[in-house]
């Protein structure tokens, strides 16, 4: 009788890869500029345009 070979089962894990630019948070820092010379005064959170705020990598 021939030996049986079994194929490895596909992963059932629902772990999704984190988005690279935002690190999985869905927010990226955006520089706030004010004045006529547009000098930077601080940062605020902005929506990550790579994953559109979901925090998961778009390729996954």
mmCIF file as Biopython writes it, N, C-alpha, C and O atoms, coordinates in Angstrom:
data_model
#
loop_
_atom_site.group_PDB
_atom_site.id
_atom_site.type_symbol
_atom_site.label_atom_id
_atom_site.label_alt_id
_atom_site.label_comp_id
_atom_site.label_asym_id
_atom_site.label_entity_id
_atom_site.label_seq_id
_atom_site.pdbx_PDB_ins_code
_atom_site.Cartn_x
_atom_site.Cartn_y
_atom_site.Cartn_z
_atom_site.occupancy
_atom_site.B_iso_or_equiv
_atom_site.auth_seq_id
_atom_site.auth_asym_id
_atom_site.pdbx_PDB_model_num
ATOM 1   N N  . UNK A ? 1  ? 0.838   -1.170 0.000  1.0 0.0 1  A 1 
ATOM 2   C CA . UNK A ? 1  ? 0.000   0.000  0.000  1.0 0.0 1  A 1 
ATOM 3   C C  . UNK A ? 1  ? 0.892   1.246  0.000  1.0 0.0 1  A 1 
ATOM 4   O O  . UNK A ? 1  ? 1.873   1.318  0.741  1.0 0.0 1  A 1 
ATOM 5   N N  . UNK A ? 2  ? 0.544   2.214  -0.831 1.0 0.0 2  A 1 
ATOM 6   C CA . UNK A ? 2  ? 1.325   3.439  -0.952 1.0 0.0 2  A 1 
ATOM 7   C C  . UNK A ? 2  ? 1.075   4.343  0.255  1.0 0.0 2  A 1 
ATOM 8   O O  . UNK A ? 2  ? -0.006  4.340  0.843  1.0 0.0 2  A 1 
ATOM 9   N N  . UNK A ? 3  ? 2.082   5.100  0.600  1.0 0.0 3  A 1 
ATOM 10  C CA . UNK A ? 3  ? 1.923   6.020  1.728  1.0 0.0 3  A 1 
ATOM 11  C C  . UNK A ? 3  ? 1.165   7.254  1.276  1.0 0.0 3  A 1 
ATOM 12  O O  . UNK A ? 3  ? 1.321   7.719  0.146  1.0 0.0 3  A 1 
ATOM 13  N N  . UNK A ? 4  ? 0.357   7.768  2.159  1.0 0.0 4  A 1 
ATOM 14  C CA . UNK A ? 4  ? -0.417  8.972  1.841  1.0 0.0 4  A 1 
ATOM 15  C C  . UNK A ? 4  ? 0.367   10.212 2.231  1.0 0.0 4  A 1 
ATOM 16  O O  . UNK A ? 4  ? 1.005   10.271 3.282  1.0 0.0 4  A 1 
ATOM 17  N N  . UNK A ? 5  ? 0.298   11.179 1.366  1.0 0.0 5  A 1 
ATOM 18  C CA . UNK A ? 5  ? 0.889   12.464 1.703  1.0 0.0 5  A 1 
ATOM 19  C C  . UNK A ? 5  ? -0.250  13.456 1.890  1.0 0.0 5  A 1 
ATOM 20  O O  . UNK A ? 5  ? -1.197  13.492 1.104  1.0 0.0 5  A 1 
ATOM 21  N N  . UNK A ? 6  ? -0.148  14.235 2.912  1.0 0.0 6  A 1 
ATOM 22  C CA . UNK A ? 6  ? -1.197  15.218 3.173  1.0 0.0 6  A 1 
ATOM 23  C C  . UNK A ? 6  ? -0.676  16.610 2.866  1.0 0.0 6  A 1 
ATOM 24  O O  . UNK A ? 6  ? 0.477   16.941 3.144  1.0 0.0 6  A 1 
ATOM 25  N N  . UNK A ? 7  ? -1.539  17.401 2.296  1.0 0.0 7  A 1 
ATOM 26  C CA . UNK A ? 7  ? -1.184  18.781 2.005  1.0 0.0 7  A 1 
ATOM 27  C C  . UNK A ? 7  ? -1.402  19.615 3.254  1.0 0.0 7  A 1 
ATOM 28  O O  . UNK A ? 7  ? -2.343  19.362 4.007  1.0 0.0 7  A 1 
ATOM 29  N N  . UNK A ? 8  ? -0.554  20.599 3.487  1.0 0.0 8  A 1 
ATOM 30  C CA . UNK A ? 8  ? -0.786  21.471 4.643  1.0 0.0 8  A 1 
ATOM 31  C C  . UNK A ? 8  ? -2.065  22.280 4.445  1.0 0.0 8  A 1 
ATOM 32  O O  . UNK A ? 8  ? -2.343  22.773 3.352  1.0 0.0 8  A 1 
ATOM 33  N N  . UNK A ? 9  ? -2.825  22.403 5.510  1.0 0.0 9  A 1 
ATOM 34  C CA . UNK A ? 9  ? -4.072  23.158 5.434  1.0 0.0 9  A 1 
ATOM 35  C C  . UNK A ? 9  ? -3.773  24.647 5.333  1.0 0.0 9  A 1 
ATOM 36  O O  . UNK A ? 9  ? -2.818  25.129 5.941  1.0 0.0 9  A 1 
ATOM 37  N N  . UNK A ? 10 ? -4.579  25.377 4.571  1.0 0.0 10 A 1 
ATOM 38  C CA . UNK A ? 10 ? -4.369  26.831 4.490  1.0 0.0 10 A 1 
ATOM 39  C C  . UNK A ? 10 ? -4.633  27.471 5.849  1.0 0.0 10 A 1 
ATOM 40  O O  . UNK A ? 10 ? -5.451  26.998 6.638  1.0 0.0 10 A 1 
ATOM 41  N N  . UNK A ? 11 ? -3.937  28.524 6.084  1.0 0.0 11 A 1 
ATOM 42  C CA . UNK A ? 11 ? -4.073  29.235 7.351  1.0 0.0 11 A 1 
ATOM 43  C C  . UNK A ? 11 ? -5.475  29.827 7.483  1.0 0.0 11 A 1 
ATOM 44  O O  . UNK A ? 11 ? -5.973  30.478 6.565  1.0 0.0 11 A 1 
ATOM 45  N N  . UNK A ? 12 ? -6.100  29.595 8.626  1.0 0.0 12 A 1 
ATOM 46  C CA . UNK A ? 12 ? -7.429  30.147 8.870  1.0 0.0 12 A 1 
ATOM 47  C C  . UNK A ? 12 ? -7.343  31.396 9.723  1.0 0.0 12 A 1 
ATOM 48  O O  . UNK A ? 12 ? -8.355  31.892 10.218 1.0 0.0 12 A 1 
ATOM 49  N N  . UNK A ? 13 ? -6.157  31.893 9.890  1.0 0.0 13 A 1 
ATOM 50  C CA . UNK A ? 13 ? -5.951  33.080 10.705 1.0 0.0 13 A 1 
ATOM 51  C C  . UNK A ? 13 ? -6.535  34.309 10.007 1.0 0.0 13 A 1 
ATOM 52  O O  . UNK A ? 13 ? -6.371  34.477 8.798  1.0 0.0 13 A 1 
ATOM 53  N N  . UNK A ? 14 ? -7.203  35.151 10.755 1.0 0.0 14 A 1 
ATOM 54  C CA . UNK A ? 14 ? -7.781  36.368 10.187 1.0 0.0 14 A 1 
ATOM 55  C C  . UNK A ? 14 ? -6.901  37.579 10.453 1.0 0.0 14 A 1 
ATOM 56  O O  . UNK A ? 14 ? -7.362  38.717 10.360 1.0 0.0 14 A 1 
ATOM 57  N N  . UNK A ? 15 ? -5.651  37.344 10.780 1.0 0.0 15 A 1 
ATOM 58  C CA . UNK A ? 15 ? -4.713  38.439 11.014 1.0 0.0 15 A 1 
ATOM 59  C C  . UNK A ? 15 ? -4.440  39.154 9.696  1.0 0.0 15 A 1 
ATOM 60  O O  . UNK A ? 15 ? -4.020  38.526 8.724  1.0 0.0 15 A 1 
ATOM 61  N N  . UNK A ? 16 ? -4.673  40.446 9.657  1.0 0.0 16 A 1 
ATOM 62  C CA . UNK A ? 16 ? -4.399  41.237 8.465  1.0 0.0 16 A 1 
ATOM 63  C C  . UNK A ? 16 ? -3.148  42.065 8.702  1.0 0.0 16 A 1 
ATOM 64  O O  . UNK A ? 16 ? -2.870  42.492 9.823  1.0 0.0 16 A 1 
ATOM 65  N N  . UNK A ? 17 ? -2.412  42.281 7.651  1.0 0.0 17 A 1 
ATOM 66  C CA . UNK A ? 17 ? -1.179  43.053 7.757  1.0 0.0 17 A 1 
ATOM 67  C C  . UNK A ? 17 ? -1.509  44.523 8.003  1.0 0.0 17 A 1 
ATOM 68  O O  . UNK A ? 17 ? -2.475  45.062 7.463  1.0 0.0 17 A 1 
ATOM 69  N N  . UNK A ? 18 ? -0.684  45.150 8.831  1.0 0.0 18 A 1 
ATOM 70  C CA . UNK A ? 18 ? -0.881  46.563 9.133  1.0 0.0 18 A 1 
ATOM 71  C C  . UNK A ? 18 ? -0.382  47.423 7.973  1.0 0.0 18 A 1 
ATOM 72  O O  . UNK A ? 18 ? 0.571   47.067 7.280  1.0 0.0 18 A 1 
ATOM 73  N N  . UNK A ? 19 ? -1.029  48.535 7.782  1.0 0.0 19 A 1 
ATOM 74  C CA . UNK A ? 19 ? -0.656  49.478 6.737  1.0 0.0 19 A 1 
ATOM 75  C C  . UNK A ? 19 ? 0.707   50.086 7.076  1.0 0.0 19 A 1 
ATOM 76  O O  . UNK A ? 19 ? 0.965   50.433 8.228  1.0 0.0 19 A 1 
ATOM 77  N N  . UNK A ? 20 ? 1.566   50.213 6.084  1.0 0.0 20 A 1 
ATOM 78  C CA . UNK A ? 20 ? 2.922   50.709 6.329  1.0 0.0 20 A 1 
ATOM 79  C C  . UNK A ? 20 ? 2.978   52.196 6.724  1.0 0.0 20 A 1 
ATOM 80  O O  . UNK A ? 20 ? 3.622   52.505 7.727  1.0 0.0 20 A 1 
ATOM 81  N N  . UNK A ? 21 ? 2.350   53.127 6.008  1.0 0.0 21 A 1 
ATOM 82  C CA . UNK A ? 21 ? 2.494   54.546 6.362  1.0 0.0 21 A 1 
ATOM 83  C C  . UNK A ? 21 ? 1.906   54.915 7.723  1.0 0.0 21 A 1 
ATOM 84  O O  . UNK A ? 21 ? 2.476   55.741 8.436  1.0 0.0 21 A 1 
ATOM 85  N N  . UNK A ? 22 ? 0.772   54.311 8.092  1.0 0.0 22 A 1 
ATOM 86  C CA . UNK A ? 22 ? 0.125   54.711 9.343  1.0 0.0 22 A 1 
ATOM 87  C C  . UNK A ? 22 ? 0.399   53.738 10.485 1.0 0.0 22 A 1 
ATOM 88  O O  . UNK A ? 22 ? 0.057   54.028 11.632 1.0 0.0 22 A 1 
ATOM 89  N N  . UNK A ? 23 ? 1.008   52.595 10.194 1.0 0.0 23 A 1 
ATOM 90  C CA . UNK A ? 23 ? 1.311   51.626 11.242 1.0 0.0 23 A 1 
ATOM 91  C C  . UNK A ? 23 ? 0.077   50.928 11.790 1.0 0.0 23 A 1 
ATOM 92  O O  . UNK A ? 23 ? 0.124   50.382 12.892 1.0 0.0 23 A 1 
ATOM 93  N N  . UNK A ? 24 ? -1.007  50.930 11.062 1.0 0.0 24 A 1 
ATOM 94  C CA . UNK A ? 24 ? -2.215  50.243 11.480 1.0 0.0 24 A 1 
ATOM 95  C C  . UNK A ? 24 ? -3.191  51.093 12.264 1.0 0.0 24 A 1 
ATOM 96  O O  . UNK A ? 24 ? -4.227  50.588 12.698 1.0 0.0 24 A 1 
ATOM 97  N N  . UNK A ? 25 ? -2.894  52.373 12.460 1.0 0.0 25 A 1 
ATOM 98  C CA . UNK A ? 25 ? -3.792  53.224 13.232 1.0 0.0 25 A 1 
ATOM 99  C C  . UNK A ? 25 ? -4.853  53.892 12.363 1.0 0.0 25 A 1 
ATOM 100 O O  . UNK A ? 25 ? -5.921  54.251 12.860 1.0 0.0 25 A 1 
ATOM 101 N N  . UNK A ? 26 ? -4.575  54.061 11.082 1.0 0.0 26 A 1 
ATOM 102 C CA . UNK A ? 26 ? -5.513  54.731 10.190 1.0 0.0 26 A 1 
ATOM 103 C C  . UNK A ? 26 ? -5.321  56.236 10.153 1.0 0.0 26 A 1 
ATOM 104 O O  . UNK A ? 26 ? -5.965  56.924 9.361  1.0 0.0 26 A 1 
ATOM 105 N N  . UNK A ? 27 ? -4.441  56.755 11.003 1.0 0.0 27 A 1 
ATOM 106 C CA . UNK A ? 27 ? -4.168  58.199 11.052 1.0 0.0 27 A 1 
ATOM 107 C C  . UNK A ? 27 ? -2.696  58.459 10.770 1.0 0.0 27 A 1 
ATOM 108 O O  . UNK A ? 27 ? -1.828  57.694 11.189 1.0 0.0 27 A 1 
ATOM 109 N N  . UNK A ? 28 ? -2.428  59.533 10.064 1.0 0.0 28 A 1 
ATOM 110 C CA . UNK A ? 28 ? -1.056  59.961 9.816  1.0 0.0 28 A 1 
ATOM 111 C C  . UNK A ? 28 ? -0.929  61.419 10.245 1.0 0.0 28 A 1 
ATOM 112 O O  . UNK A ? 28 ? -1.898  62.170 10.144 1.0 0.0 28 A 1 
ATOM 113 N N  . UNK A ? 29 ? 0.241   61.835 10.720 1.0 0.0 29 A 1 
ATOM 114 C CA . UNK A ? 29 ? 0.406   63.236 11.096 1.0 0.0 29 A 1 
ATOM 115 C C  . UNK A ? 29 ? 0.452   64.130 9.869  1.0 0.0 29 A 1 
ATOM 116 O O  . UNK A ? 29 ? 1.144   63.831 8.896  1.0 0.0 29 A 1 
ATOM 117 N N  . UNK A ? 30 ? -0.283  65.220 9.923  1.0 0.0 30 A 1 
ATOM 118 C CA . UNK A ? 30 ? -0.327  66.202 8.845  1.0 0.0 30 A 1 
ATOM 119 C C  . UNK A ? 30 ? 0.155   67.535 9.399  1.0 0.0 30 A 1 
ATOM 120 O O  . UNK A ? 30 ? -0.337  67.992 10.430 1.0 0.0 30 A 1 
ATOM 121 N N  . UNK A ? 31 ? 1.102   68.156 8.731  1.0 0.0 31 A 1 
ATOM 122 C CA . UNK A ? 31 ? 1.647   69.434 9.187  1.0 0.0 31 A 1 
ATOM 123 C C  . UNK A ? 31 ? 0.639   70.549 8.956  1.0 0.0 31 A 1 
ATOM 124 O O  . UNK A ? 31 ? 0.055   70.657 7.878  1.0 0.0 31 A 1 
ATOM 125 N N  . UNK A ? 32 ? 0.439   71.379 9.978  1.0 0.0 32 A 1 
ATOM 126 C CA . UNK A ? 32 ? -0.458  72.534 9.873  1.0 0.0 32 A 1 
ATOM 127 C C  . UNK A ? 32 ? 0.395   73.761 9.586  1.0 0.0 32 A 1 
ATOM 128 O O  . UNK A ? 32 ? 1.342   74.045 10.320 1.0 0.0 32 A 1 
ATOM 129 N N  . UNK A ? 33 ? 0.065   74.489 8.524  1.0 0.0 33 A 1 
ATOM 130 C CA . UNK A ? 33 ? 0.815   75.682 8.132  1.0 0.0 33 A 1 
ATOM 131 C C  . UNK A ? 33 ? -0.093  76.901 8.223  1.0 0.0 33 A 1 
ATOM 132 O O  . UNK A ? 33 ? -1.260  76.851 7.835  1.0 0.0 33 A 1 
ATOM 133 N N  . UNK A ? 34 ? 0.456   77.995 8.740  1.0 0.0 34 A 1 
ATOM 134 C CA . UNK A ? 34 ? -0.325  79.229 8.878  1.0 0.0 34 A 1 
ATOM 135 C C  . UNK A ? 34 ? 0.497   80.416 8.392  1.0 0.0 34 A 1 
ATOM 136 O O  . UNK A ? 34 ? 1.716   80.331 8.249  1.0 0.0 34 A 1 
ATOM 137 N N  . UNK A ? 35 ? -0.185  81.505 8.147  1.0 0.0 35 A 1 
ATOM 138 C CA . UNK A ? 35 ? 0.483   82.753 7.794  1.0 0.0 35 A 1 
ATOM 139 C C  . UNK A ? 35 ? 0.751   82.896 6.320  1.0 0.0 35 A 1 
ATOM 140 O O  . UNK A ? 35 ? 0.586   81.967 5.529  1.0 0.0 35 A 1 
ATOM 141 N N  . UNK A ? 36 ? 1.169   84.091 5.984  1.0 0.0 36 A 1 
ATOM 142 C CA . UNK A ? 36 ? 1.438   84.402 4.587  1.0 0.0 36 A 1 
ATOM 143 C C  . UNK A ? 36 ? 2.626   83.612 4.050  1.0 0.0 36 A 1 
ATOM 144 O O  . UNK A ? 36 ? 2.646   83.236 2.878  1.0 0.0 36 A 1 
ATOM 145 N N  . UNK A ? 37 ? 3.608   83.363 4.898  1.0 0.0 37 A 1 
ATOM 146 C CA . UNK A ? 37 ? 4.788   82.610 4.475  1.0 0.0 37 A 1 
ATOM 147 C C  . UNK A ? 37 ? 4.611   81.105 4.673  1.0 0.0 37 A 1 
ATOM 148 O O  . UNK A ? 37 ? 5.526   80.327 4.404  1.0 0.0 37 A 1 
ATOM 149 N N  . UNK A ? 38 ? 3.429   80.699 5.144  1.0 0.0 38 A 1 
ATOM 150 C CA . UNK A ? 38 ? 3.072   79.289 5.330  1.0 0.0 38 A 1 
ATOM 151 C C  . UNK A ? 38 ? 4.065   78.559 6.223  1.0 0.0 38 A 1 
ATOM 152 O O  . UNK A ? 38 ? 4.594   77.510 5.856  1.0 0.0 38 A 1 
ATOM 153 N N  . UNK A ? 39 ? 4.307   79.120 7.388  1.0 0.0 39 A 1 
ATOM 154 C CA . UNK A ? 39 ? 5.240   78.482 8.307  1.0 0.0 39 A 1 
ATOM 155 C C  . UNK A ? 39 ? 4.525   77.356 9.066  1.0 0.0 39 A 1 
ATOM 156 O O  . UNK A ? 39 ? 3.349   77.493 9.402  1.0 0.0 39 A 1 
ATOM 157 N N  . UNK A ? 40 ? 5.224   76.245 9.340  1.0 0.0 40 A 1 
ATOM 158 C CA . UNK A ? 40 ? 4.604   75.137 10.069 1.0 0.0 40 A 1 
ATOM 159 C C  . UNK A ? 40 ? 4.495   75.473 11.560 1.0 0.0 40 A 1 
ATOM 160 O O  . UNK A ? 40 ? 5.450   75.965 12.161 1.0 0.0 40 A 1 
ATOM 161 N N  . UNK A ? 41 ? 3.336   75.208 12.146 1.0 0.0 41 A 1 
ATOM 162 C CA . UNK A ? 41 ? 3.133   75.502 13.570 1.0 0.0 41 A 1 
ATOM 163 C C  . UNK A ? 41 ? 2.842   74.252 14.392 1.0 0.0 41 A 1 
ATOM 164 O O  . UNK A ? 41 ? 2.895   74.301 15.620 1.0 0.0 41 A 1 
ATOM 165 N N  . UNK A ? 42 ? 2.542   73.156 13.751 1.0 0.0 42 A 1 
ATOM 166 C CA . UNK A ? 42 ? 2.242   71.941 14.495 1.0 0.0 42 A 1 
ATOM 167 C C  . UNK A ? 42 ? 1.752   70.838 13.579 1.0 0.0 42 A 1 
ATOM 168 O O  . UNK A ? 42 ? 1.881   70.907 12.356 1.0 0.0 42 A 1 
ATOM 169 N N  . UNK A ? 43 ? 1.185   69.815 14.212 1.0 0.0 43 A 1 
ATOM 170 C CA . UNK A ? 43 ? 0.670   68.694 13.438 1.0 0.0 43 A 1 
ATOM 171 C C  . UNK A ? 43 ? -0.708  68.302 13.950 1.0 0.0 43 A 1 
ATOM 172 O O  . UNK A ? 43 ? -1.033  68.504 15.120 1.0 0.0 43 A 1 
ATOM 173 N N  . UNK A ? 44 ? -1.499  67.747 13.069 1.0 0.0 44 A 1 
ATOM 174 C CA . UNK A ? 44 ? -2.798  67.205 13.445 1.0 0.0 44 A 1 
ATOM 175 C C  . UNK A ? 44 ? -2.965  65.856 12.760 1.0 0.0 44 A 1 
ATOM 176 O O  . UNK A ? 44 ? -2.271  65.558 11.788 1.0 0.0 44 A 1 
ATOM 177 N N  . UNK A ? 45 ? -3.879  65.047 13.265 1.0 0.0 45 A 1 
ATOM 178 C CA . UNK A ? 45 ? -4.118  63.744 12.660 1.0 0.0 45 A 1 
ATOM 179 C C  . UNK A ? 45 ? -4.919  63.896 11.377 1.0 0.0 45 A 1 
ATOM 180 O O  . UNK A ? 45 ? -5.878  64.663 11.305 1.0 0.0 45 A 1 
ATOM 181 N N  . UNK A ? 46 ? -4.500  63.147 10.371 1.0 0.0 46 A 1 
ATOM 182 C CA . UNK A ? 46 ? -5.213  63.133 9.106  1.0 0.0 46 A 1 
ATOM 183 C C  . UNK A ? 46 ? -5.484  61.698 8.697  1.0 0.0 46 A 1 
ATOM 184 O O  . UNK A ? 46 ? -4.816  60.783 9.180  1.0 0.0 46 A 1 
ATOM 185 N N  . UNK A ? 47 ? -6.436  61.486 7.829  1.0 0.0 47 A 1 
ATOM 186 C CA . UNK A ? 47 ? -6.807  60.165 7.349  1.0 0.0 47 A 1 
ATOM 187 C C  . UNK A ? 47 ? -5.704  59.611 6.456  1.0 0.0 47 A 1 
ATOM 188 O O  . UNK A ? 47 ? -5.193  60.306 5.578  1.0 0.0 47 A 1 
ATOM 189 N N  . UNK A ? 48 ? -5.346  58.366 6.686  1.0 0.0 48 A 1 
ATOM 190 C CA . UNK A ? 48 ? -4.334  57.710 5.861  1.0 0.0 48 A 1 
ATOM 191 C C  . UNK A ? 48 ? -4.925  57.440 4.482  1.0 0.0 48 A 1 
ATOM 192 O O  . UNK A ? 48 ? -5.943  56.758 4.367  1.0 0.0 48 A 1 
ATOM 193 N N  . UNK A ? 49 ? -4.299  57.965 3.447  1.0 0.0 49 A 1 
ATOM 194 C CA . UNK A ? 49 ? -4.814  57.801 2.088  1.0 0.0 49 A 1 
ATOM 195 C C  . UNK A ? 49 ? -4.424  56.462 1.475  1.0 0.0 49 A 1 
ATOM 196 O O  . UNK A ? 49 ? -4.958  56.076 0.436  1.0 0.0 49 A 1 
ATOM 197 N N  . UNK A ? 50 ? -3.497  55.754 2.112  1.0 0.0 50 A 1 
ATOM 198 C CA . UNK A ? 50 ? -3.098  54.449 1.599  1.0 0.0 50 A 1 
ATOM 199 C C  . UNK A ? 50 ? -4.157  53.393 1.908  1.0 0.0 50 A 1 
ATOM 200 O O  . UNK A ? 50 ? -4.517  52.596 1.042  1.0 0.0 50 A 1 
ATOM 201 N N  . UNK A ? 51 ? -4.655  53.389 3.152  1.0 0.0 51 A 1 
ATOM 202 C CA . UNK A ? 51 ? -5.645  52.381 3.555  1.0 0.0 51 A 1 
ATOM 203 C C  . UNK A ? 51 ? -7.015  52.984 3.799  1.0 0.0 51 A 1 
ATOM 204 O O  . UNK A ? 51 ? -7.950  52.260 4.142  1.0 0.0 51 A 1 
ATOM 205 N N  . UNK A ? 52 ? -7.158  54.285 3.631  1.0 0.0 52 A 1 
ATOM 206 C CA . UNK A ? 52 ? -8.409  55.012 3.826  1.0 0.0 52 A 1 
ATOM 207 C C  . UNK A ? 52 ? -8.977  54.852 5.241  1.0 0.0 52 A 1 
ATOM 208 O O  . UNK A ? 52 ? -10.190 54.773 5.433  1.0 0.0 52 A 1 
ATOM 209 N N  . UNK A ? 53 ? -8.073  54.805 6.223  1.0 0.0 53 A 1 
ATOM 210 C CA . UNK A ? 53 ? -8.479  54.780 7.626  1.0 0.0 53 A 1 
ATOM 211 C C  . UNK A ? 53 ? -8.790  53.417 8.185  1.0 0.0 53 A 1 
ATOM 212 O O  . UNK A ? 53 ? -9.128  53.320 9.365  1.0 0.0 53 A 1 
ATOM 213 N N  . UNK A ? 54 ? -8.697  52.355 7.404  1.0 0.0 54 A 1 
ATOM 214 C CA . UNK A ? 54 ? -9.024  51.022 7.923  1.0 0.0 54 A 1 
ATOM 215 C C  . UNK A ? 54 ? -7.884  50.445 8.741  1.0 0.0 54 A 1 
ATOM 216 O O  . UNK A ? 54 ? -8.127  49.626 9.627  1.0 0.0 54 A 1 
ATOM 217 N N  . UNK A ? 55 ? -6.643  50.847 8.472  1.0 0.0 55 A 1 
ATOM 218 C CA . UNK A ? 55 ? -5.487  50.355 9.211  1.0 0.0 55 A 1 
ATOM 219 C C  . UNK A ? 55 ? -4.905  49.067 8.677  1.0 0.0 55 A 1 
ATOM 220 O O  . UNK A ? 55 ? -3.873  48.613 9.172  1.0 0.0 55 A 1 
ATOM 221 N N  . UNK A ? 56 ? -5.528  48.467 7.688  1.0 0.0 56 A 1 
ATOM 222 C CA . UNK A ? 56 ? -4.994  47.234 7.098  1.0 0.0 56 A 1 
ATOM 223 C C  . UNK A ? 56 ? -4.354  47.543 5.755  1.0 0.0 56 A 1 
ATOM 224 O O  . UNK A ? 56 ? -4.737  48.487 5.064  1.0 0.0 56 A 1 
ATOM 225 N N  . UNK A ? 57 ? -3.384  46.737 5.409  1.0 0.0 57 A 1 
ATOM 226 C CA . UNK A ? 57 ? -2.684  46.935 4.144  1.0 0.0 57 A 1 
ATOM 227 C C  . UNK A ? 57 ? -3.631  46.683 2.976  1.0 0.0 57 A 1 
ATOM 228 O O  . UNK A ? 57 ? -4.374  45.702 2.997  1.0 0.0 57 A 1 
ATOM 229 N N  . UNK A ? 58 ? -3.624  47.538 1.964  1.0 0.0 58 A 1 
ATOM 230 C CA . UNK A ? 58 ? -4.543  47.362 0.842  1.0 0.0 58 A 1 
ATOM 231 C C  . UNK A ? 58 ? -4.228  46.128 0.001  1.0 0.0 58 A 1 
ATOM 232 O O  . UNK A ? 58 ? -5.094  45.661 -0.739 1.0 0.0 58 A 1 
ATOM 233 N N  . UNK A ? 59 ? -3.012  45.589 0.095  1.0 0.0 59 A 1 
ATOM 234 C CA . UNK A ? 59 ? -2.624  44.415 -0.697 1.0 0.0 59 A 1 
ATOM 235 C C  . UNK A ? 59 ? -3.081  43.115 -0.048 1.0 0.0 59 A 1 
ATOM 236 O O  . UNK A ? 59 ? -3.134  42.077 -0.708 1.0 0.0 59 A 1 
ATOM 237 N N  . UNK A ? 60 ? -3.413  43.165 1.244  1.0 0.0 60 A 1 
ATOM 238 C CA . UNK A ? 60 ? -3.742  41.936 1.984  1.0 0.0 60 A 1 
ATOM 239 C C  . UNK A ? 60 ? -5.091  41.385 1.623  1.0 0.0 60 A 1 
ATOM 240 O O  . UNK A ? 60 ? -5.503  40.358 2.162  1.0 0.0 60 A 1 
#
